């Protein structure tokens, strides 16, 4: 099976702009979770989508949002970008057919905000 | 409040010897634990996991031990190889809807010297 794919891989934006990142999960996986990695805060959970519904949300401001489509592909959007939003954004997918499942990560999107 | 902690930022080991990476957690509701290996600017790669109902899980050179009473888990790599050099993250998830939310430690950078 193909792995989790993320597009674009690299992105440069300026403060105040908005950005949309895309994630295609492993075929058959219905859950997509998003994470932000920064040097200072490490890997932090943003949100999880399952069957087009947001199931869980981390402690991020409302500028961070997401959605999931019927084919399980997911997008996350960050509006009014701030310098501190520069990070590696990772998505992960899992089948979510049971309570304990492994999440498989994509390569990430590196966002730089100038 | 950091619920998952990796207290050693770095570890250096000689090739062929054992590498032991440690992780502590505070939330007794965690029921699934995972170890990931990560290179800079890439997504984490899943290594091995363990359910809270077990105390040991092996996969090739990798063994994870879980001590629930101490809220401690460790990853043993035997024998260590130079290709194992990377940052290792432990992660934990809870039951039900919390299963899609991984809480990560801060990571331990492993260096395996030839």
Interface residues (C-beta under 8 A of the other chain):
Chain A: X4 X6 X31 X33 X35 X42 X43 X44 X45 X48 X50 X55 X56 X58 X88 X90 X92 X94 X96 X99 X100 X101 X102 X103 X104 X105 X106 X107 X108 X110
Chain B: X31 X32 X34 X36 X41 X42 X43 X44 X45 X46 X49 X51 X89 X91 X93 X95 X96 X97 X98 X99 X100 X101 X102 X103 X104 X105 X106 X107
